[in-house]
Amino acid sequence: MRLATWNVNSVRTRVDRVTAFLERSGVDVLAIQETKCRDDQFPHLPFEAIGYEVAHVGHSQWNGVAVVSRVGIDDVQVGFDGMPSWSSKEGVEPAPEARAIGATCGGVRMWSLYVPNGRQLGDPHLAYKLEWLKALRTSAAGWLAEDGDAQIALTGDWNIAPQDDDVWDMAVFSHSTHVSPPERAAFAAVVDAGYADVVRPHTPGEFTYWDYTQLRFPRREGMRIDFQLCSPALAARVTGASIDRQERKGKGASDHAPVLVDLTD
């Protein structure tokens, strides 16, 4: 079985690339982030035409997450317990954001997560990001407490580079989000709750994201911010992992690359 996660940066713009990737790579379940569309705008038909079911949540042209699977989709859950909401305007009730969706696919509980960006140090959105991650950690720990043998994959764009070698030059990011101690501690808390980064051992020194500006991709100036964190039972099934840099190349590419994990049956 093969799992993948990919921030596609608009599924309607890149639906042909995404479906071609699925056919080429043999991925069974794909978690998608930044679909950037409402539920009624999601391009279901191209996925269904190649044998994939879709579970999606999107409220506007921002955010949006999906799980697409050719091994079934059951028990779809939008958001996790305690997931905070966000409002940029004081006194305005926070509205739910389309940042998390879970589904059981072929016996694996697959979560597609689009962690808030954080924007800048000191920005209220960073506090929201840390609150969001704390709630995720609480829910994720609870799932394992309920069933220690649960096969869970927390996948997606985490907007965190948890180690110094996850960015091309730490000096460039020394006063930025994504690498701040509170963000790294929040990521580590999820790992400490029992979820292993199963991709890093197979992809040393590789990145998953390259900004569109300043020729970052050809200059290999990237970041590792997309992850698959697996529960103990699922991590025990991992036989390999890779980052598909080819999908960052060419016209119309997303600024992220897919992250793949292979499992034994």
C-alpha positions as a Markdown table, in Angstrom:
| # | Residue | x | y | z |
|---|---|---|---|---|
| 1 | Met | 0.0 | 0.0 | 0.0 |
| 2 | Arg | 1.3 | 3.5 | -0.8 |
| 3 | Leu | 0.3 | 6.7 | 0.9 |
| 4 | Ala | 1.1 | 10.2 | -0.2 |
| 5 | Thr | 0.6 | 13.8 | 0.9 |
| 6 | Trp | 0.8 | 16.9 | -1.3 |
| 7 | Asn | 0.0 | 20.6 | -1.0 |
| 8 | Val | -1.1 | 21.1 | -4.6 |
| 9 | Asn | -1.7 | 24.9 | -4.2 |
| 10 | Ser | -5.1 | 24.8 | -6.1 |
| 11 | Val | -6.6 | 21.5 | -7.1 |
| 12 | Arg | -8.6 | 23.0 | -10.0 |
| 13 | Thr | -5.5 | 24.6 | -11.5 |
| 14 | Arg | -3.5 | 21.4 | -11.2 |
| 15 | Val | -6.1 | 18.6 | -11.4 |
| 16 | Asp | -4.4 | 17.2 | -14.6 |
| 17 | Arg | -1.0 | 17.0 | -12.8 |
| 18 | Val | -2.5 | 15.4 | -9.7 |
| 19 | Thr | -4.4 | 12.7 | -11.6 |
| 20 | Ala | -1.4 | 12.0 | -13.8 |
| 21 | Phe | 0.8 | 11.7 | -10.6 |
| 22 | Leu | -1.7 | 9.2 | -9.1 |
| 23 | Glu | -1.6 | 7.1 | -12.3 |
| 24 | Arg | 2.2 | 7.2 | -12.6 |
| 25 | Ser | 3.0 | 6.7 | -8.9 |
| 26 | Gly | 0.6 | 4.0 | -8.0 |
| 27 | Val | -0.5 | 5.9 | -4.9 |
| 28 | Asp | -3.5 | 4.3 | -3.1 |
| 29 | Val | -4.4 | 7.1 | -0.8 |
| 30 | Leu | -3.4 | 10.8 | -1.3 |
| 31 | Ala | -3.9 | 13.6 | 1.3 |
| 32 | Ile | -4.3 | 16.9 | -0.5 |
| 33 | Gln | -3.9 | 20.4 | 1.0 |
| 34 | Glu | -4.7 | 23.9 | -0.2 |
| 35 | Thr | -7.4 | 22.8 | -2.6 |
| 36 | Lys | -8.5 | 26.4 | -2.7 |
| 37 | Cys | -12.1 | 25.7 | -3.5 |
| 38 | Arg | -15.5 | 25.1 | -2.0 |
| 39 | Asp | -17.0 | 21.6 | -1.9 |
| 40 | Asp | -19.2 | 22.2 | -4.9 |
| 41 | Gln | -16.2 | 23.4 | -6.9 |
| 42 | Phe | -14.0 | 20.3 | -6.3 |
| 43 | Pro | -13.2 | 18.5 | -9.6 |
| 44 | His | -14.6 | 15.1 | -8.5 |
| 45 | Leu | -15.0 | 13.6 | -12.0 |
| 46 | Pro | -11.3 | 13.4 | -13.1 |
| 47 | Phe | -10.5 | 11.5 | -9.9 |
| 48 | Glu | -13.5 | 9.2 | -10.2 |
| 49 | Ala | -12.6 | 8.5 | -13.8 |
| 50 | Ile | -9.3 | 6.9 | -12.7 |
| 51 | Gly | -10.9 | 5.0 | -9.8 |
| 52 | Tyr | -10.5 | 7.3 | -6.8 |
| 53 | Glu | -13.2 | 8.3 | -4.2 |
| 54 | Val | -13.0 | 11.8 | -2.8 |
| 55 | Ala | -13.6 | 13.3 | 0.7 |
| 56 | His | -13.2 | 17.1 | 0.7 |
| 57 | Val | -13.9 | 20.1 | 2.8 |
| 58 | Gly | -13.5 | 23.6 | 1.5 |
| 59 | His | -15.4 | 26.8 | 2.4 |
| 60 | Ser | -13.8 | 29.4 | 0.1 |
| 61 | Gln | -10.8 | 30.1 | -2.2 |
| 62 | Trp | -8.5 | 29.6 | 0.9 |
| 63 | Asn | -7.2 | 26.5 | 2.5 |
| 64 | Gly | -9.2 | 23.3 | 1.7 |
| 65 | Val | -8.2 | 19.7 | 2.4 |
| 66 | Ala | -9.1 | 16.4 | 0.9 |
| 67 | Val | -8.4 | 12.6 | 1.0 |
| 68 | Val | -8.6 | 10.7 | -2.3 |
| 69 | Ser | -8.5 | 6.9 | -2.2 |
| 70 | Arg | -8.8 | 3.9 | -4.5 |
| 71 | Val | -9.0 | 1.5 | -1.5 |
| 72 | Gly | -12.3 | 2.9 | 0.0 |
| 73 | Ile | -13.2 | 5.9 | 2.1 |
| 74 | Asp | -15.1 | 5.4 | 5.4 |
| 75 | Asp | -15.8 | 7.3 | 8.6 |
| 76 | Val | -15.0 | 10.7 | 7.2 |
| 77 | Gln | -14.5 | 13.4 | 9.9 |
| 78 | Val | -14.1 | 17.1 | 9.2 |
| 79 | Gly | -11.8 | 18.6 | 11.8 |
| 80 | Phe | -10.7 | 17.1 | 15.1 |
| 81 | Asp | -12.1 | 17.6 | 18.6 |
| 82 | Gly | -11.1 | 21.0 | 20.0 |
| 83 | Met | -9.7 | 22.3 | 16.7 |
| 84 | Pro | -9.7 | 26.1 | 17.1 |
| 85 | Ser | -11.2 | 28.6 | 14.6 |
| 86 | Trp | -9.8 | 31.9 | 13.4 |
| 87 | Ser | -11.0 | 35.5 | 13.0 |
| 88 | Ser | -8.7 | 38.3 | 12.0 |
| 89 | Lys | -11.2 | 40.9 | 13.2 |
| 90 | Glu | -11.7 | 41.8 | 16.9 |
| 91 | Gly | -15.2 | 41.1 | 18.1 |
| 92 | Val | -16.0 | 38.9 | 15.1 |
| 93 | Glu | -16.9 | 35.3 | 15.9 |
| 94 | Pro | -14.2 | 32.9 | 14.6 |
| 95 | Ala | -15.2 | 30.8 | 11.7 |
| 96 | Pro | -14.2 | 27.2 | 11.1 |
| 97 | Glu | -11.3 | 26.8 | 8.6 |
| 98 | Ala | -11.0 | 23.9 | 6.2 |
| 99 | Arg | -7.7 | 22.6 | 7.6 |
| 100 | Ala | -8.3 | 19.0 | 8.6 |
| 101 | Ile | -10.1 | 16.0 | 7.3 |
| 102 | Gly | -9.8 | 12.3 | 8.3 |
| 103 | Ala | -10.9 | 9.1 | 6.6 |
| 104 | Thr | -10.3 | 5.4 | 7.0 |
| 105 | Cys | -8.9 | 4.0 | 3.8 |
| 106 | Gly | -7.8 | 0.4 | 3.5 |
| 107 | Gly | -7.6 | 0.1 | 7.2 |
| 108 | Val | -5.5 | 3.3 | 7.6 |
| 109 | Arg | -6.8 | 6.3 | 9.4 |
| 110 | Met | -5.5 | 9.0 | 7.0 |
| 111 | Trp | -5.5 | 12.7 | 8.1 |
| 112 | Ser | -4.9 | 15.5 | 5.7 |
| 113 | Leu | -3.7 | 18.5 | 7.7 |
| 114 | Tyr | -3.0 | 22.0 | 6.6 |
| 115 | Val | -1.4 | 23.6 | 9.7 |
| 116 | Pro | -1.8 | 27.4 | 10.0 |
| 117 | Asn | 1.1 | 29.4 | 8.6 |
| 118 | Gly | 1.9 | 31.6 | 11.6 |
| 119 | Arg | 2.9 | 34.5 | 9.4 |
| 120 | Gln | 5.4 | 36.4 | 11.5 |
| 121 | Leu | 6.8 | 36.2 | 15.0 |
| 122 | Gly | 4.5 | 38.0 | 17.3 |
| 123 | Asp | 1.5 | 37.8 | 14.9 |
| 124 | Pro | -1.8 | 36.7 | 16.4 |
| 125 | His | -1.9 | 34.0 | 13.7 |
| 126 | Leu | 1.2 | 32.4 | 15.3 |
| 127 | Ala | -0.7 | 32.1 | 18.6 |
| 128 | Tyr | -3.5 | 30.5 | 16.7 |
| 129 | Lys | -1.1 | 28.1 | 15.0 |
| 130 | Leu | 0.3 | 27.0 | 18.4 |
| 131 | Glu | -3.2 | 26.6 | 19.8 |
| 132 | Trp | -4.2 | 24.5 | 16.7 |
| 133 | Leu | -1.2 | 22.2 | 17.1 |
| 134 | Lys | -1.8 | 21.8 | 20.9 |
| 135 | Ala | -5.4 | 20.7 | 20.1 |
| 136 | Leu | -4.1 | 18.3 | 17.4 |
| 137 | Arg | -1.7 | 16.8 | 19.9 |
| 138 | Thr | -4.4 | 16.3 | 22.4 |
| 139 | Ser | -6.7 | 14.6 | 19.9 |
| 140 | Ala | -3.9 | 12.5 | 18.4 |
| 141 | Ala | -2.8 | 11.3 | 21.9 |
| 142 | Gly | -6.3 | 10.4 | 22.7 |
| 143 | Trp | -6.7 | 8.2 | 19.6 |
| 144 | Leu | -3.7 | 6.1 | 20.7 |
| 145 | Ala | -5.0 | 6.0 | 24.3 |
| 146 | Glu | -8.2 | 4.5 | 23.0 |
| 147 | Asp | -6.5 | 2.0 | 20.7 |
| 148 | Gly | -2.7 | 1.5 | 20.9 |
| 149 | Asp | -2.8 | -0.6 | 17.8 |
| 150 | Ala | -4.6 | 2.1 | 15.7 |
| 151 | Gln | -3.0 | 2.7 | 12.3 |
| 152 | Ile | -3.0 | 6.5 | 11.9 |
| 153 | Ala | -1.2 | 8.8 | 9.5 |
| 154 | Leu | -1.0 | 12.5 | 10.4 |
| 155 | Thr | 0.0 | 13.8 | 7.0 |
| 156 | Gly | 0.2 | 17.2 | 5.3 |
| 157 | Asp | 1.7 | 20.6 | 5.2 |
| 158 | Trp | 2.8 | 21.4 | 8.8 |
| 159 | Asn | 4.4 | 24.8 | 8.1 |
| 160 | Ile | 7.2 | 23.8 | 10.5 |
| 161 | Ala | 10.8 | 22.9 | 9.8 |
| 162 | Pro | 11.5 | 20.9 | 13.0 |
| 163 | Gln | 15.3 | 20.6 | 12.6 |
| 164 | Asp | 18.0 | 23.0 | 11.3 |
| 165 | Asp | 18.7 | 20.8 | 8.3 |
| 166 | Asp | 15.1 | 21.2 | 7.3 |
| 167 | Val | 15.9 | 24.6 | 5.8 |
| 168 | Trp | 18.6 | 25.5 | 3.3 |
| 169 | Asp | 20.1 | 28.2 | 5.4 |
| 170 | Met | 19.2 | 28.8 | 9.1 |
| 171 | Ala | 20.7 | 32.3 | 9.0 |
| 172 | Val | 18.0 | 33.3 | 6.5 |
| 173 | Phe | 15.2 | 32.0 | 8.9 |
| 174 | Ser | 16.7 | 33.0 | 12.2 |
| 175 | His | 13.9 | 35.6 | 12.8 |
| 176 | Ser | 11.1 | 33.9 | 11.1 |
| 177 | Thr | 8.2 | 31.5 | 11.8 |
| 178 | His | 8.5 | 27.9 | 10.9 |
| 179 | Val | 11.7 | 27.4 | 12.8 |
| 180 | Ser | 10.9 | 29.2 | 16.1 |
| 181 | Pro | 11.3 | 27.2 | 19.3 |
| 182 | Pro | 7.6 | 27.2 | 20.2 |
| 183 | Glu | 6.7 | 25.8 | 16.8 |
| 184 | Arg | 9.3 | 23.2 | 16.9 |
| 185 | Ala | 8.2 | 22.3 | 20.4 |
| 186 | Ala | 4.6 | 21.9 | 19.2 |
| 187 | Phe | 5.8 | 19.6 | 16.4 |
| 188 | Ala | 7.9 | 17.6 | 18.9 |
| 189 | Ala | 4.9 | 17.2 | 21.2 |
| 190 | Val | 3.0 | 15.4 | 18.5 |
| 191 | Val | 6.0 | 13.1 | 17.9 |
| 192 | Asp | 6.3 | 12.5 | 21.7 |
| 193 | Ala | 2.6 | 11.6 | 21.7 |
| 194 | Gly | 3.6 | 8.5 | 19.7 |
| 195 | Tyr | 3.8 | 9.5 | 16.1 |
| 196 | Ala | 7.0 | 8.9 | 14.2 |
| 197 | Asp | 8.4 | 10.9 | 11.2 |
| 198 | Val | 8.7 | 7.9 | 9.0 |
| 199 | Val | 10.0 | 9.8 | 5.9 |
| 200 | Arg | 13.2 | 11.4 | 7.3 |
| 201 | Pro | 15.2 | 8.2 | 7.6 |
| 202 | His | 14.7 | 7.5 | 3.9 |
| 203 | Thr | 15.2 | 11.1 | 2.6 |
| 204 | Pro | 18.2 | 12.7 | 4.4 |
| 205 | Gly | 18.9 | 16.2 | 3.3 |
| 206 | Glu | 15.9 | 16.5 | 1.1 |
| 207 | Phe | 13.3 | 19.3 | 1.0 |
| 208 | Thr | 9.5 | 19.3 | 0.2 |
| 209 | Tyr | 8.9 | 23.0 | -0.5 |
| 210 | Trp | 10.6 | 25.7 | -2.6 |
| 211 | Asp | 9.3 | 29.2 | -2.9 |
| 212 | Tyr | 8.5 | 30.4 | -6.4 |
| 213 | Thr | 10.7 | 33.5 | -6.0 |
| 214 | Gln | 14.4 | 34.0 | -6.5 |
| 215 | Leu | 15.0 | 30.7 | -8.3 |
| 216 | Arg | 14.7 | 28.8 | -5.0 |
| 217 | Phe | 14.1 | 25.4 | -6.6 |
| 218 | Pro | 17.0 | 25.3 | -9.2 |
| 219 | Arg | 19.3 | 26.7 | -6.5 |
| 220 | Arg | 18.1 | 23.9 | -4.1 |
| 221 | Glu | 17.1 | 26.5 | -1.5 |
| 222 | Gly | 14.1 | 24.7 | 0.1 |
| 223 | Met | 12.5 | 23.6 | 3.3 |
| 224 | Arg | 11.1 | 20.4 | 4.7 |
| 225 | Ile | 7.7 | 21.3 | 6.0 |
| 226 | Asp | 5.5 | 18.4 | 4.6 |
| 227 | Phe | 5.4 | 15.2 | 6.7 |
| 228 | Gln | 3.8 | 11.9 | 7.4 |
| 229 | Leu | 3.8 | 11.1 | 11.1 |
| 230 | Cys | 2.6 | 7.6 | 11.8 |
| 231 | Ser | 1.3 | 5.8 | 14.8 |
| 232 | Pro | 3.5 | 2.9 | 16.2 |
| 233 | Ala | 1.4 | 0.2 | 14.5 |
| 234 | Leu | 1.5 | 2.0 | 11.1 |
| 235 | Ala | 5.2 | 2.9 | 11.4 |
| 236 | Ala | 6.0 | -0.8 | 11.9 |
| 237 | Arg | 4.6 | -1.4 | 8.4 |
| 238 | Val | 6.8 | 1.2 | 6.6 |
| 239 | Thr | 9.2 | -0.2 | 4.1 |
| 240 | Gly | 10.3 | 3.0 | 2.4 |
| 241 | Ala | 9.6 | 6.7 | 1.7 |
| 242 | Ser | 10.5 | 9.3 | -0.9 |
| 243 | Ile | 9.9 | 12.9 | -1.9 |
| 244 | Asp | 9.0 | 13.3 | -5.6 |
| 245 | Arg | 11.0 | 16.3 | -6.7 |
| 246 | Gln | 9.9 | 15.8 | -10.3 |
| 247 | Glu | 6.5 | 17.2 | -9.5 |
| 248 | Arg | 8.1 | 20.5 | -8.5 |
| 249 | Lys | 9.5 | 20.8 | -12.0 |
| 250 | Gly | 7.9 | 22.2 | -15.2 |
| 251 | Lys | 5.2 | 24.7 | -16.0 |
| 252 | Gly | 2.4 | 25.0 | -13.6 |
| 253 | Ala | 4.0 | 23.1 | -10.7 |
| 254 | Ser | 3.0 | 23.5 | -7.1 |
| 255 | Asp | 5.6 | 25.0 | -4.8 |
| 256 | His | 5.4 | 21.7 | -2.8 |
| 257 | Ala | 6.5 | 18.2 | -3.8 |
| 258 | Pro | 4.5 | 15.0 | -2.9 |
| 259 | Val | 5.8 | 12.9 | 0.1 |
| 260 | Leu | 5.3 | 9.2 | -0.3 |
| 261 | Val | 5.3 | 6.3 | 2.1 |
| 262 | Asp | 5.3 | 2.6 | 1.3 |
| 263 | Leu | 3.7 | 0.0 | 3.6 |
| 264 | Thr | 3.7 | -3.8 | 3.8 |
| 265 | Asp | 0.3 | -5.5 | 3.4 |
